[in-house]
Amino acid sequence: MVGPVVTPRPVVSKVFLVGQAPGPREGALGRPFAWTAGKTLFKWLGGLGVDEETFRARAYIAAVCRCFPGKTAHGGDRVPTSSEIASCTGWMEREIELLRPELIIPVGRLAIEQFVPGQPLAEVIGTKHRVKAFGHPCDAIPLPHPSGASTWFKREPGRTLLEKALEVLARHPAWKSLRDVSILAP
């Protein structure tokens, strides 16, 4: 994997968004979801009433792996190996232990597999799942990966399932707390 390690702002939140790994530009920019996939992701979330800066200030953004995994021979981002995932898992486990989120939003196949394993995207996107994240019970609402290389969410059934997932997300109490400024008052 290629450093630097990309970490989120230190935010105490009941919403925990987790992606696969930083892309090639996130290390230089110093924040997760800072390039193409982030633009798409924050467009989706903005449609639910939470803009990018509000989300970054009120939700915790993690990744399965904390460094860019590198490129494939064909030029795409390489999927982290199981040993790379295992090397980074302790970070996510400790974050969940400390934050005790009410809602985990796994973004993309690799992140989804950590919480809702062994099912096709078409069966997990668009629904809420009660999960135990490292022993902590919470809800998971998976989203497809917003990468420019992905076409899954641009064609059926992905387009409709993404819409359903965003509707389910918008109704979740932890999501609603991101929009409620009164929660920030002392």
Protein Blocks (a to p, Z undefined) as FASTA:
>chain_A
ZZddddddddddfbdcddfbdcfklmmnopahibmmlmmmmmmmmmnopafklmmmmpcc
ddfblcdebjcfkopacdddfklmmmmmmmmmmmmmmnopabdcdehjklmmmmmghiaf
klmgopacdddeehiacdddddddfbfkbmklmpcfklmmmmmmmmmmmmpmklmmmmmm
klmpZZ
